[in-house]
Amino acid sequence: MRPNSQPQTTNLLIFLFALISLSLHLTGLNNYGIHRDEFLHIALGNHPACGYMEVPPFIAWVARFSITFFGDSAFAIRIIPAIFAALTILTAGFIVKEIGGKHLAVTLCGLALCLSPAFLATGYLLQPVVFDQFWWVFTYFLLIKYSYTRQNKYLLFLGPVIGLGLLTKYAILFVVIAIIGGLLLSTQRKVLLKKQLYIAALIASLIFLPNIIWQYLHHWPVLTHMKELTETQLVHNTIEGFIKAQLISNGTAVLLWIPGLLLLFFHKNLAQLRWVGFSYLLLLALLLYFKGKPYYAFGIYPVLFALSAYAIEQTTQRLSTSLKYVIAFIVLLPNAAFMPMFIPILPIDRAIIYFKSLHMDDFLYWEDGKKHQTTQDYADMIGWEEMTAITAKAYAKIPEKQRKSTTIFVENYGEAGAIDHLGKKYQLPAVVSLSSSFTLWAPERIPYQYIVYVDDKGAVEKNKPAYVKAELIGTVTNKLSREHDTKIWLLMGPRIDINPVYQSALKAKRQ
């Protein structure tokens, strides 16, 4: 009886932390609106394909499944991401168990992950990142499982896991390269000679092949997207900012993983897992070289938490059990204070007051490099209803018989996705946009007797001369929204056929 009780209670503890994670994320699923990126992913799901300009197809499959079976509310589309966040914690917990960790190690790892600002923020949105993190952690789990059992089936399982990872986010290539490098630098390098590893690579390639073919047939739009991303966003990234983000993104859990990383290199009980430490350092080096966003590295931290928790458990055996748990809670529980900043559990006006009280200004900087009142994620959930209502008001001003000769044209993918999704209740037609993947299904010609133009950068000025009249219908007034000051225009009475200019722009975007 006694030998079986420990693994049983360990399993229960692991599942408990996964359940805590799920519960925490469920509390905030429907409190704000749908996120800019989520609108895009919903649109991708409405246009099934083997690939898109900015992401592989996995997120589109999830979006389509969620809307079909759960509904189209913010809560409905976020159920599966929240489940995958819990599965990530579950997998990290089983890494702890596999390497010999007991209750304290599971508690340290589970508590760190449940309350980490990084994983609170990424664990509920319908974005590839939460799934990407799961595939990363599962990849490490399988390699660690093989390391301890020497069962070749775990190497074979890497095939579908990495294959699905590639269909989720191309960033998993970074961790694959880092793992190979880490193994080469360690005593575990012989695993790279196993034929099962190459069979797994073939399986992953076959799973990924449809996306490669799609990219080829569409002239590699991912390269165009990466070029645009580099010029508009990654250019703001600095080495200092990246390293600082790694140190602060998990809050007080930094006091767990930094000592754990050091112990990983020097503790004898972790010698066979030293390759994980090397892979972490190589991953950071790769991301720094390519000016990756700080969150690109987050997928490795659950593994680091798991190994660190075990290492600390091993090195504190002489301390009393009660004291160890007291220290663990004192160190990790303060992260709970950051929860309103990363899960929308407070009304936005109260959240802003709370942000000021925390003095956590680093989390209020957006991709533009400027400090704002709220986090970028929250700003990306606000203002869409107002913008769509103004667009509907513009559309309603058009004589009913002329509406078939009307195009709703928008500048960015967030606007396009929001109006497409929220505009159903106003019976608005499908929007046209040359932003991101909306370019892929944009029509070859557009009706142009009336143009409802959603303009966030002043580009409408180039089109006004082509029309007799341009009427400003309204402006997004919510200052907390990233769409603040976006203007909705109604262009009437065309002087010329605008399709040649439109078609030229469309061709340029698709090349």
C-alpha positions in Angstrom: 0.0 0.0 0.0 2.6 2.5 1.1 4.8 2.4 -2.0 1.9 3.3 -4.3 0.5 6.1 -2.2 3.3 8.6 -3.0 2.9 8.4 -6.9 -0.9 8.5 -6.5 -0.8 11.7 -4.4 1.8 13.2 -6.7 -0.5 12.6 -9.6 -3.4 14.3 -7.7 -1.2 17.3 -6.9 -0.1 17.6 -10.5 -3.8 17.5 -11.7 -4.7 20.0 -8.9 -2.3 22.6 -10.3 -3.6 22.1 -13.8 -7.1 22.6 -12.5 -6.1 25.8 -10.7 -4.6 27.1 -14.0 -7.8 26.3 -15.9 -10.0 28.0 -13.2 -7.8 31.1 -13.1 -8.1 31.6 -16.8 -11.8 30.8 -17.0 -12.4 33.8 -14.6 -11.4 36.3 -17.2 -12.4 34.8 -20.5 -15.4 37.0 -21.2 -14.7 40.2 -19.2 -13.3 42.2 -22.1 -13.9 42.0 -25.8 -12.2 39.7 -28.4 -8.5 40.5 -29.0 -7.2 41.9 -32.3 -5.3 38.7 -33.1 -8.3 36.5 -32.2 -10.4 38.3 -34.8 -7.7 37.5 -37.4 -7.7 33.8 -36.3 -11.5 33.6 -36.5 -11.2 35.0 -40.1 -8.6 32.4 -40.9 -10.9 29.7 -39.6 -13.6 31.0 -42.0 -11.2 30.5 -44.9 -9.8 27.0 -44.5 -6.4 26.5 -46.1 -3.1 24.7 -45.6 -1.4 28.0 -44.7 -1.7 31.7 -44.3 0.6 34.7 -44.6 1.4 35.1 -40.9 0.9 31.7 -39.3 0.6 28.0 -40.1 -3.0 26.5 -40.2 -3.3 25.0 -36.7 -4.8 28.1 -35.1 -7.4 28.4 -37.8 -8.5 24.8 -37.1 -8.9 25.6 -33.5 -10.9 28.8 -34.2 -13.2 26.9 -36.7 -13.7 24.1 -34.2 -14.4 26.5 -31.3 -17.0 28.6 -33.1 -18.7 25.5 -34.6 -19.1 23.7 -31.2 -18.9 26.4 -28.5 -20.1 29.6 -30.1 -18.5 32.9 -31.2 -18.3 34.7 -27.9 -15.0 35.7 -26.3 -15.5 33.0 -23.7 -16.3 30.3 -26.3 -13.2 30.9 -28.4 -10.9 30.9 -25.4 -12.0 27.5 -23.9 -9.5 25.4 -25.8 -6.5 27.8 -25.2 -7.2 27.7 -21.5 -7.3 23.9 -21.6 -4.0 23.8 -23.4 -2.5 26.1 -20.8 -3.6 23.6 -18.1 -2.1 20.7 -20.2 1.2 22.6 -20.3 1.2 22.7 -16.5 0.2 19.0 -16.4 3.1 18.1 -18.7 5.6 20.1 -16.6 4.3 18.3 -13.5 4.9 15.0 -15.1 8.5 16.0 -16.0 9.0 16.7 -12.2 7.6 13.3 -11.4 9.7 11.5 -14.1 13.0 12.8 -12.8 12.1 11.8 -9.3 10.5 15.0 -7.8 8.1 14.7 -5.0 5.4 16.9 -3.5 7.6 19.9 -2.8 9.0 19.9 -6.3 5.5 19.6 -7.8 4.3 22.4 -5.6 7.1 24.7 -6.6 6.7 24.0 -10.3 2.9 24.2 -10.3 2.7 27.3 -8.2 5.4 29.1 -10.3 3.5 28.3 -13.5 0.0 29.0 -12.2 1.0 32.5 -11.0 3.7 33.4 -13.6 2.7 36.7 -15.3 4.0 35.3 -18.6 1.8 32.2 -18.5 -1.2 34.1 -17.0 -1.0 36.5 -20.0 -0.6 33.8 -22.7 -2.8 31.1 -21.3 -6.3 32.2 -22.4 -6.1 34.0 -25.8 -6.9 32.3 -29.1 -3.4 32.8 -30.3 -0.7 30.2 -31.5 1.5 31.0 -28.5 -0.3 28.9 -25.9 -0.3 25.9 -28.2 3.3 26.5 -29.2 4.3 26.4 -25.5 2.5 23.1 -25.1 4.4 21.5 -28.0 7.7 22.8 -26.7 7.1 21.4 -23.2 5.8 18.1 -24.6 8.9 17.8 -26.8 11.2 18.1 -23.7 9.0 15.7 -21.8 9.4 13.0 -24.5 13.2 13.5 -24.6 13.4 13.4 -20.8 11.2 10.4 -20.7 13.5 8.6 -23.2 16.5 9.7 -21.1 15.1 8.0 -18.1 13.5 4.9 -19.6 15.5 4.3 -22.9 12.3 3.3 -24.6 12.5 4.2 -28.3 8.8 4.9 -28.6 9.3 8.3 -27.0 11.7 9.3 -29.7 9.1 8.3 -32.3 6.4 10.3 -30.6 8.5 13.4 -31.3 7.4 13.2 -34.9 3.8 14.1 -34.5 4.5 16.5 -31.7 7.1 18.5 -33.6 5.0 18.2 -36.8 2.0 19.7 -35.1 4.3 22.3 -33.5 5.4 23.4 -37.0 1.8 23.7 -38.0 1.2 25.9 -35.0 4.1 28.3 -35.1 7.4 28.2 -37.0 9.3 29.2 -33.8 9.5 25.6 -32.7 12.4 25.4 -35.2 14.4 27.5 -32.7 13.9 25.1 -29.9 14.7 22.1 -32.1 18.0 23.7 -33.1 18.7 24.6 -29.5 18.0 21.0 -28.3 20.3 19.5 -30.9 23.0 21.9 -29.9 22.4 21.2 -26.2 22.6 17.4 -26.8 25.8 17.8 -28.8 27.4 19.8 -25.9 26.4 17.1 -23.3 27.0 13.5 -22.6 23.6 12.6 -24.0 24.8 13.3 -27.6 24.5 9.6 -28.5 20.7 10.0 -28.8 21.3 11.9 -32.0 22.5 8.6 -33.6 19.2 6.8 -32.9 17.4 5.9 -36.0 14.0 6.5 -34.3 15.0 10.2 -34.1 15.3 10.3 -37.9 12.1 8.4 -38.4 10.5 11.0 -36.1 12.0 13.8 -38.2 10.5 12.2 -41.4 7.1 12.0 -39.7 7.3 15.7 -38.6 8.3 16.6 -42.2 5.3 14.8 -43.7 2.9 16.4 -41.3 4.4 19.8 -42.1 4.6 19.2 -45.9 1.2 20.6 -46.9 2.1 23.9 -45.4 5.5 23.9 -47.2 3.6 23.2 -50.5 1.1 26.0 -49.8 4.0 28.4 -49.1 5.7 27.4 -52.3 2.5 27.8 -54.4 1.9 31.3 -52.8 5.4 32.5 -53.4 6.5 32.1 -49.7 4.3 34.8 -48.1 5.8 33.9 -44.7 9.1 35.5 -45.8 7.2 38.7 -46.8 5.5 38.7 -43.4 8.8 38.2 -41.6 10.3 41.1 -43.5 7.4 43.3 -42.5 7.5 42.1 -38.9 11.2 42.9 -38.7 10.8 46.4 -40.1 7.7 47.3 -38.0 8.1 45.5 -34.7 11.3 43.5 -34.2 13.3 46.7 -35.0 12.3 48.0 -31.5 13.8 44.9 -29.8 17.1 45.3 -28.0 19.4 42.9 -26.2 18.9 44.7 -23.0 15.1 44.7 -23.3 15.1 41.0 -24.2 17.2 39.9 -21.3 15.3 42.2 -18.9 12.0 40.6 -20.1 13.3 37.1 -19.4 14.1 38.2 -15.8 10.8 39.9 -15.0 8.3 38.0 -17.1 7.9 35.2 -14.6 7.8 37.6 -11.6 9.2 36.2 -8.4 9.6 32.8 -10.0 13.0 34.2 -11.1 14.1 33.1 -7.6 13.2 29.6 -8.6 14.6 29.2 -12.1 17.9 31.1 -11.8 19.2 29.0 -8.9 17.7 26.0 -10.6 19.6 26.7 -13.8 22.9 26.9 -11.9 22.1 23.7 -10.1 21.3 22.1 -13.5 24.9 22.6 -14.5 26.5 21.6 -11.2 24.2 19.1 -9.3 25.2 15.5 -9.8 21.6 14.3 -9.8 20.9 16.4 -12.9 24.0 15.5 -14.9 22.0 13.6 -17.5 19.7 16.6 -18.1 22.5 19.1 -18.5 21.6 19.3 -22.2 18.4 21.2 -21.2 20.5 23.9 -19.6 22.6 24.2 -22.7 19.5 24.3 -24.9 18.1 27.1 -22.9 21.3 29.2 -23.3 21.5 28.4 -27.1 17.8 29.3 -27.5 18.4 32.7 -25.9 21.4 33.2 -28.2 19.4 32.4 -31.3 16.5 34.7 -30.4 18.9 37.5 -29.6 20.6 37.1 -32.9 17.4 37.1 -34.8 15.9 39.9 -32.6 13.1 37.7 -31.5 10.3 39.0 -29.2 10.9 38.2 -25.6 7.8 35.9 -25.4 9.3 33.6 -28.1 11.4 32.0 -25.3 8.6 31.5 -22.8 7.9 27.9 -24.0 11.1 26.6 -22.3 10.3 28.0 -18.8 7.9 25.3 -17.7 10.7 22.8 -18.3 13.2 25.0 -16.5 10.7 25.4 -13.6 10.3 21.6 -13.4 14.0 20.9 -13.3 14.7 23.8 -11.0 12.0 22.6 -8.6 13.5 19.2 -8.4 17.0 20.5 -7.9 15.9 22.8 -5.1 14.0 19.9 -3.5 17.2 17.8 -3.6 19.4 20.5 -2.1 17.1 21.4 0.7 16.5 17.9 2.1 17.9 18.9 5.5 15.4 21.7 6.1 12.1 20.9 7.8 9.2 20.2 5.5 7.1 23.0 7.0 9.8 25.6 6.6 10.4 24.6 2.9 6.7 25.1 2.1 6.5 28.4 4.0 9.5 29.7 2.0 8.0 28.4 -1.3 4.7 30.3 -0.7 6.5 33.4 0.5 8.6 33.5 -2.6 5.9 32.6 -5.2 2.5 33.8 -3.9 3.4 37.5 -4.4 3.0 36.9 -8.2 -0.8 36.7 -7.5 -0.7 40.5 -7.1 0.1 40.8 -10.8 -3.0 38.8 -11.9 -5.2 41.7 -12.8 -2.5 43.0 -15.1 -2.5 39.7 -17.2 -6.0 38.3 -16.8 -8.9 40.7 -17.3 -10.6 40.2 -14.0 -11.1 43.9 -13.2 -13.1 46.5 -15.1 -10.6 48.4 -17.3 -10.9 51.7 -15.3 -10.2 49.9 -12.0 -7.4 47.9 -13.7 -5.6 51.1 -14.8 -5.7 52.5 -11.2 -4.4 49.1 -10.0 -1.5 49.2 -12.6 -0.4 52.6 -11.3 -0.4 51.2 -7.7 1.9 48.4 -8.8 4.4 50.7 -10.5 5.1 47.9 -13.0 5.8 50.3 -15.9 7.7 47.7 -17.9 4.5 45.9 -18.7 2.9 49.0 -20.1 5.2 49.4 -23.1 3.8 48.4 -26.4 5.4 47.2 -29.6 5.8 50.9 -30.6 8.3 51.3 -27.8 6.1 53.8 -25.9 4.5 53.6 -22.5 0.7 53.6 -22.3 -2.0 53.5 -19.7 -2.8 49.8 -20.1 -1.2 46.7 -21.4 -1.1 46.2 -25.2 -3.2 43.0 -24.9 -6.0 44.8 -23.0 -5.9 47.7 -25.5 -6.3 45.2 -28.3 -9.6 44.0 -26.7 -11.2 47.5 -26.5 -12.9 49.7 -29.0 -14.1 47.2 -31.6 -17.8 47.5 -30.9 -17.6 51.2 -31.2 -15.7 51.0 -34.5 -18.1 48.5 -35.9 -21.2 50.5 -34.9 -19.8 53.6 -36.6 -19.1 51.5 -39.7 -22.7 50.2 -39.7 -23.9 53.8 -39.4 -21.9 54.7 -42.5 -23.3 51.7 -44.4 -26.8 52.6 -43.3 -26.5 56.0 -45.0 -26.1 54.4 -48.4 -29.4 53.9 -50.3 -30.5 50.3 -50.0 -30.5 49.8 -53.8 -26.9 51.0 -54.0 -25.4 48.8 -51.2 -24.5 46.1 -53.7 -22.2 48.7 -55.3 -20.4 49.3 -51.9 -17.2 48.1 -50.5 -16.1 48.3 -46.8 -12.4 48.8 -47.0 -10.2 48.6 -43.9 -6.5 49.3 -43.2 -5.5 46.5 -40.8 -6.3 42.9 -40.0 -7.7 43.7 -36.5 -10.3 46.1 -38.0 -11.1 43.7 -40.8 -11.6 40.8 -38.5 -13.6 42.8 -36.0 -16.0 44.2 -38.6 -16.4 40.8 -40.3 -17.2 39.2 -36.9 -19.1 41.9 -35.1 -20.8 43.3 -38.2 -23.0 40.2 -38.6 -25.6 41.8 -36.3 -25.7 44.8 -38.5 -25.9 42.7 -41.7 -22.7 44.2 -43.0 -21.1 42.7 -46.1 -17.7 41.0 -46.0 -14.9 43.6 -45.7 -12.0 44.0 -48.1 -8.5 44.5 -46.7 -5.0 44.2 -48.0 -3.6 43.5 -44.6 -2.1 40.1 -43.6 -4.0 37.1 -44.8 -7.1 39.1 -45.8 -5.1 39.7 -49.0 -5.4 36.0 -49.9 -9.2 36.1 -50.3 -9.6 39.7 -51.4 -11.6 40.0 -54.6 -9.9 40.8 -57.9 -12.2 43.7 -58.4 -14.3 45.7 -55.9 -17.6 47.7 -56.3 -16.7 51.3 -55.8 -19.8 53.5 -56.2 -19.6 53.9 -52.4 -16.6 53.1 -50.2 -16.9 52.9 -46.4 -13.3 53.5 -45.5 -11.9 52.6 -42.1 -8.7 54.6 -41.8 -6.2 54.4 -38.9 -3.2 56.0 -40.6 -4.5 58.7 -42.9 -4.3 56.6 -46.1 -7.8 57.7 -47.0 -6.3 61.1 -48.2 -4.9 59.3 -51.2 -8.3 58.1 -52.2 -10.4 61.3 -51.6 -9.5 62.9 -54.9 -11.1 59.9 -56.7 -14.5 60.8 -55.2 -16.9 63.8 -55.4 -17.6 63.7 -51.7 -15.9 62.3 -48.6 -17.9 62.4 -45.4 -16.4 61.7 -42.0 -19.0 59.5 -40.2 -17.3 59.1 -36.9 -14.1 58.4 -34.9 -13.2 55.8 -32.3 -13.1 57.8 -29.1 -12.0 55.3 -26.5 -8.5 56.4 -25.6 -7.6 53.1 -24.1 -8.0 51.3 -27.4 -5.2 50.8 -29.9 -7.8 51.9 -32.5 -8.3 55.3 -30.8 -8.7 58.0 -33.3 -9.4 55.6 -36.2 -11.8 57.4 -38.6 -14.6 56.0 -40.6 -15.3 57.7 -43.9 -18.0 57.4 -46.5 -16.7 58.1 -50.0 -19.4 58.9 -52.6 -19.6 59.7 -56.3 -16.5 58.2 -58.0 -14.7 60.3 -60.5 -12.7 57.4 -61.9 -12.6 53.6 -61.7 -10.4 52.9 -58.7 -9.9 49.2 -59.6 -6.6 49.7 -61.5 -5.0 51.2 -58.4 -6.6 48.6 -56.1 -5.5 45.7 -58.4 -1.9 47.0 -58.5 -1.8 47.2 -54.7 -3.4 43.7 -54.4 -0.8 42.3 -56.8 2.1 43.8 -54.9 0.8 42.4 -51.6 0.4 38.9 -53.0 3.9 38.8 -54.5 
